[in-house]
Amino acid sequence: MKFLYFFTASLYFVFCGSSYAESLVFAKSGPLDYSADISETILKEAYGRLNIHISTEVLPSERALLNANSGLLDGDIHRIIGLENLYLNLIRVPVPINAIEGMVFSKTKGLKIDSWDDLKYFSIGLRIGAKFAEAGTQGMNVSPAPTNDLVFKMLDRGRTEVVVSTRIEGLLTSKKLGLANIYPIEPAIVNLKLYHYVRKKNKALIPELTRILKIMEKEGRILEIKKTAIVELLRQ
């Protein structure tokens, strides 16, 4: 009887268990973090090739990181390199899945900003949890806000003189809010690659996920998804 039980259980695992798709939930900055939306689309395809379903929980940027690091979620959709040194329970998947251009935005057209150091003369708005902006403006006159909408509304109302954000977030947020008098200051103040992070408990996924992302990168699929998503966002 015992043999029959284990034989039956083994058959169940072979015919049912093997088709089971694991499900993971990752932190995603929001609301309306357009870059994170693009990275999520890329990762859904990558994990899908491994028969793993993923979903996201949208949280303010800093809370998203804390929840991913604490184990409430399975990781974070994307972040800049180096956060694994601060959030020790997160491991970086080594293939970049996205990139950002860190930009200064202002109501003054043609403002000259060549380096982070040039910003120390201005009052600065940024989104809480935007780590590249927080690091670049450390010790300066910063007014942080929880969402991009609030950051750009402060600039529009004269509560700050400049904003540090990504190119795509700044352009799309300004467009959505109808703020035609806000301009990106060229060139970008910084260019950064973005990486997917998983919790240590999920580290066994990293070799296969890395392999899939390298294939997608070689196929040009990552770039294709990104371009399609940006066109769609601009159209909306």
PABA-501288 format. One record per residue (C-alpha): residue number from 1; residue in three letters; chain; x, y, z. Coordinates in Angstrom, 2 decimals. Layout:
BEGIN
   num   residuo   cadena         u         v         w
   NUM       ala        A         X         Y         Z
...
//
This chain:
BEGIN
   num   residuo   cadena         u         v         w
     1       met        A      0.00      0.00      0.00
     2       lys        A      2.84      2.37      0.85
     3       phe        A      4.47      1.61     -2.52
     4       leu        A      1.20      2.33     -4.31
     5       tyr        A      0.89      5.69     -2.52
     6       phe        A      4.38      6.84     -3.53
     7       phe        A      3.91      5.54     -7.08
     8       thr        A      0.66      7.52     -7.39
     9       ala        A      2.27     10.64     -5.92
    10       ser        A      5.16     10.34     -8.37
    11       leu        A      2.79     10.11    -11.32
    12       tyr        A      0.97     13.21    -10.09
    13       phe        A      4.23     15.13     -9.94
    14       val        A      5.29     14.02    -13.43
    15       phe        A      1.98     14.74    -15.17
    16       cys        A      0.75     17.69    -13.13
    17       gly        A      3.69     19.20    -11.29
    18       ser        A      5.87     19.62    -14.35
    19       ser        A      3.33     21.91    -16.03
    20       tyr        A      3.01     24.12    -12.97
    21       ala        A      4.21     27.65    -13.67
    22       glu        A      5.83     29.31    -10.69
    23       ser        A      4.59     32.80     -9.87
    24       leu        A      6.67     35.68     -8.54
    25       val        A      5.72     39.19     -7.43
    26       phe        A      8.21     42.04     -7.81
    27       ala        A      8.24     45.57     -6.46
    28       lys        A      7.79     48.32     -9.04
    29       ser        A      8.18     52.05     -8.46
    30       gly        A      5.11     54.11     -9.11
    31       pro        A      2.62     55.32     -9.76
    32       leu        A      3.32     56.08    -13.44
    33       asp        A      6.98     55.11    -13.57
    34       tyr        A      7.21     54.74    -17.34
    35       ser        A     10.70     53.24    -17.36
    36       ala        A      9.62     50.58    -14.87
    37       asp        A      6.61     49.77    -17.08
    38       ile        A      8.97     49.08    -19.98
    39       ser        A     11.25     46.91    -17.86
    40       glu        A      8.27     44.95    -16.59
    41       thr        A      7.26     44.16    -20.18
    42       ile        A     10.79     42.93    -20.95
    43       leu        A     10.88     40.75    -17.83
    44       lys        A      7.45     39.25    -18.45
    45       glu        A      8.74     37.88    -21.74
    46       ala        A     12.03     36.69    -20.21
    47       tyr        A     10.36     34.89    -17.30
    48       gly        A      7.67     33.61    -19.63
    49       arg        A     10.35     31.78    -21.61
    50       leu        A     11.13     29.99    -18.33
    51       asn        A      7.44     29.20    -17.75
    52       ile        A      7.33     31.56    -14.78
    53       his        A      4.50     34.06    -14.37
    54       ile        A      5.41     37.41    -12.84
    55       ser        A      3.35     40.31    -11.57
    56       thr        A      4.18     43.56     -9.82
    57       glu        A      3.13     45.52     -6.77
    58       val        A      3.31     49.25     -7.44
    59       leu        A      4.72     51.20     -4.50
    60       pro        A      6.48     54.52     -3.86
    61       ser        A     10.09     54.07     -4.94
    62       glu        A     11.72     53.85     -1.51
    63       arg        A      9.00     51.57     -0.10
    64       ala        A      9.36     49.31     -3.15
    65       leu        A     13.03     48.77     -2.36
    66       leu        A     12.40     48.17      1.33
    67       asn        A      9.67     45.61      0.66
    68       ala        A     11.83     43.80     -1.88
    69       asn        A     14.79     43.72      0.49
    70       ser        A     12.76     42.62      3.52
    71       gly        A     11.26     39.61      1.76
    72       leu        A      7.69     40.86      1.41
    73       leu        A      8.25     40.66     -2.37
    74       asp        A     10.49     38.57     -4.62
    75       gly        A     12.73     41.41     -5.80
    76       asp        A     12.59     44.70     -7.67
    77       ile        A     11.81     45.23    -11.36
    78       his        A     14.84     47.41    -12.03
    79       arg        A     17.40     49.61    -10.32
    80       ile        A     20.80     51.13    -10.99
    81       ile        A     23.96     49.15    -10.33
    82       gly        A     25.36     49.14     -6.80
    83       leu        A     22.16     48.92     -4.76
    84       glu        A     23.15     45.39     -3.76
    85       asn        A     25.76     47.06     -1.55
    86       leu        A     23.04     48.90      0.39
    87       tyr        A     20.18     46.39      0.24
    88       leu        A     22.00     43.21      1.16
    89       asn        A     19.18     40.76      0.52
    90       leu        A     18.94     41.74     -3.15
    91       ile        A     21.06     40.22     -5.92
    92       arg        A     21.58     41.91     -9.28
    93       val        A     20.94     39.94    -12.46
    94       pro        A     24.02     40.89    -14.54
    95       val        A     22.35     41.69    -17.89
    96       pro        A     21.09     45.29    -18.21
    97       ile        A     17.42     45.36    -19.24
    98       asn        A     16.93     49.09    -19.63
    99       ala        A     18.72     52.44    -19.37
   100       ile        A     17.94     55.95    -18.25
   101       glu        A     19.14     59.40    -19.17
   102       gly        A     19.26     61.52    -16.06
   103       met        A     18.12     65.00    -17.06
   104       val        A     17.72     68.41    -15.51
   105       phe        A     14.40     70.13    -16.33
   106       ser        A     13.72     73.82    -15.97
   107       lys        A     11.31     76.59    -16.96
   108       thr        A     14.36     78.53    -18.14
   109       lys        A     15.15     77.50    -21.69
   110       gly        A     18.83     77.05    -22.53
   111       leu        A     20.02     76.84    -18.93
   112       lys        A     23.65     75.68    -18.79
   113       ile        A     24.19     72.65    -16.54
   114       asp        A     27.35     70.64    -17.21
   115       ser        A     27.74     68.65    -14.00
   116       trp        A     26.06     67.77    -10.71
   117       asp        A     28.14     70.47     -9.04
   118       asp        A     26.39     73.13    -11.14
   119       leu        A     23.10     72.28     -9.41
   120       lys        A     24.24     73.48     -5.98
   121       tyr        A     23.13     77.01     -6.90
   122       phe        A     19.49     75.95     -7.50
   123       ser        A     16.52     74.70     -5.55
   124       ile        A     15.94     71.16     -6.79
   125       gly        A     12.92     68.89     -7.04
   126       leu        A     13.16     65.11     -7.31
   127       arg        A     11.11     61.99     -6.68
   128       ile        A     11.79     60.20     -3.39
   129       gly        A     13.59     56.96     -4.09
   130       ala        A     15.15     58.06     -7.41
   131       lys        A     18.55     56.90     -6.21
   132       phe        A     20.66     58.40     -9.00
   133       ala        A     19.08     61.83     -8.36
   134       glu        A     19.40     61.53     -4.58
   135       ala        A     23.08     60.58     -4.87
   136       gly        A     23.91     63.32     -7.37
   137       thr        A     22.26     66.09     -5.33
   138       gln        A     23.36     64.98     -1.87
   139       gly        A     23.85     67.96      0.44
   140       met        A     22.11     70.38     -1.93
   141       asn        A     18.87     72.34     -1.60
   142       val        A     16.47     69.49     -2.43
   143       ser        A     12.68     69.35     -2.12
   144       pro        A     11.68     65.70     -2.53
   145       ala        A      8.15     64.55     -3.40
   146       pro        A      6.60     61.07     -3.61
   147       thr        A      5.48     61.20     -7.26
   148       asn        A      6.69     62.66    -10.55
   149       asp        A      3.41     64.56    -10.88
   150       leu        A      4.06     66.45     -7.65
   151       val        A      7.72     67.05     -8.55
   152       phe        A      6.84     68.72    -11.85
   153       lys        A      3.89     70.63    -10.41
   154       met        A      6.29     72.16     -7.86
   155       leu        A      8.55     73.26    -10.69
   156       asp        A      5.64     74.69    -12.65
   157       arg        A      4.45     76.67     -9.61
   158       gly        A      7.89     78.09     -8.89
   159       arg        A      8.50     76.15     -5.69
   160       thr        A     11.71     74.76     -7.20
   161       glu        A     13.99     76.09     -9.93
   162       val        A     14.95     72.76    -11.51
   163       val        A     13.96     69.10    -11.42
   164       val        A     16.19     66.05    -11.76
   165       ser        A     14.40     63.15    -13.42
   166       thr        A     14.82     60.76    -16.34
   167       arg        A     14.24     61.96    -19.87
   168       ile        A     11.22     59.72    -20.45
   169       glu        A      9.63     60.45    -17.06
   170       gly        A     10.10     64.19    -17.46
   171       leu        A      8.81     64.43    -21.02
   172       leu        A      5.80     62.18    -20.48
   173       thr        A      4.88     63.69    -17.10
   174       ser        A      5.07     67.25    -18.51
   175       lys        A      2.96     66.19    -21.48
   176       lys        A      0.37     64.48    -19.30
   177       leu        A      0.06     67.53    -17.03
   178       gly        A     -0.02     69.97    -19.95
   179       leu        A      3.14     71.79    -18.84
   180       ala        A      4.40     73.23    -22.12
   181       asn        A      6.81     75.67    -20.44
   182       ile        A      9.16     73.02    -18.96
   183       tyr        A     12.29     72.11    -20.93
   184       pro        A     14.94     69.37    -20.69
   185       ile        A     18.45     70.78    -20.35
   186       glu        A     20.77     69.10    -22.83
   187       pro        A     22.88     67.05    -22.66
   188       ala        A     21.89     64.44    -20.07
   189       ile        A     23.66     64.90    -16.77
   190       val        A     24.16     61.12    -16.43
   191       asn        A     23.48     57.92    -18.39
   192       leu        A     22.84     54.75    -16.41
   193       lys        A     22.01     51.12    -17.13
   194       leu        A     19.21     49.44    -15.20
   195       tyr        A     19.29     45.91    -13.83
   196       his        A     16.74     43.48    -12.44
   197       tyr        A     17.16     42.50     -8.78
   198       val        A     15.92     39.33     -7.08
   199       arg        A     15.78     38.32     -3.44
   200       lys        A     18.52     35.96     -2.23
   201       lys        A     15.92     33.20     -1.79
   202       asn        A     15.40     33.33     -5.59
   203       lys        A     19.10     33.27     -6.53
   204       ala        A     18.74     29.83     -8.15
   205       leu        A     16.82     31.56    -10.96
   206       ile        A     19.70     33.84    -11.89
   207       pro        A     21.76     31.55    -14.19
   208       glu        A     18.80     30.61    -16.41
   209       leu        A     17.34     34.13    -16.36
   210       thr        A     20.75     35.53    -17.29
   211       arg        A     20.96     33.08    -20.19
   212       ile        A     17.50     34.08    -21.47
   213       leu        A     18.21     37.80    -21.19
   214       lys        A     21.48     37.39    -23.10
   215       ile        A     19.56     35.60    -25.86
   216       met        A     16.95     38.38    -25.95
   217       glu        A     19.73     40.98    -26.03
   218       lys        A     21.45     39.20    -28.94
   219       glu        A     18.13     38.87    -30.80
   220       gly        A     17.55     42.60    -30.42
   221       arg        A     14.35     41.76    -28.60
   222       ile        A     15.04     43.91    -25.53
   223       leu        A     15.61     46.99    -27.69
   224       glu        A     12.57     46.15    -29.81
   225       ile        A     10.28     45.95    -26.76
   226       lys        A     11.66     49.22    -25.44
   227       lys        A     11.18     51.11    -28.73
   228       thr        A      7.64     49.78    -29.16
   229       ala        A      6.72     50.74    -25.61
   230       ile        A      8.07     54.29    -25.97
   231       val        A      6.16     54.84    -29.22
   232       glu        A      2.99     53.61    -27.54
   233       leu        A      3.51     55.80    -24.48
   234       leu        A      4.09     58.89    -26.62
   235       arg        A      1.00     58.12    -28.66
   236       gln        A     -1.13     57.82    -25.54
//
